Amino acid sequence: MSVGETDPYNDWIWLTGYVLDAKGLATAKRDLYVLGAGLRVQRRVQPARSRLRAMA
């Protein structure tokens, strides 16, 4: 995920992310134009595959 420039006039931000396959390779790109005031910071979590290995 990357964060593009913020439009200072109205606080809109471009976010770029990728859809990953089972090998972790990007298969599709997603661009979102979002209002910065509507974003919430979330804690980082381990990918599902890592959690499964940790439980084994």
N, C-alpha and C positions, 0 to 999 in steps of 0.2 A: 504494500500500500504506500502510496506517496501522496503528499499534499501539495497542490499547485499554489499559484499566487492567490491572495485574497483580494477581492474587489473592495477597496476601502470605502467606496461610496455606500454600499449596502451590505457588506459583510458576507457575501456569498463566496464559497470556496470550491475549487475543483479537487476531487479526490479520485485517484486512479488505483485500481486493484486488479488482481488477476484470479481467474478460476484455475485451481490446480488439480491435476489428475492424481492417481494413487502413487505415482512416482515423484510427485512434487513438481512436475513440469507444467508450465503455464499453457493452458489450452484456449483461453479466451480472456480478453481485456474488458474491463468495465470502467467507465468514467461516470462519475456522479457530480452534479452541481448542487451543493447543499448550502443552506443558510447556517453560518457558524453558530448562531445563537441556539439552534435546535440540536446541536451535537452534545453528546454526553461521553465523557471519558470512562472507559471500562477497564477493569484490570485484565492483564494479559493471562491467557490460559494456555495450557499445553495442547498441542494438536491431539486429536482423538487417538491416533496410532500410538503416540508416546504414552498416553494414559493407559492404554491397553497393555503395553509392555510392562509398565510399572506395576500393574495389578497381578501379572503372571508370576 
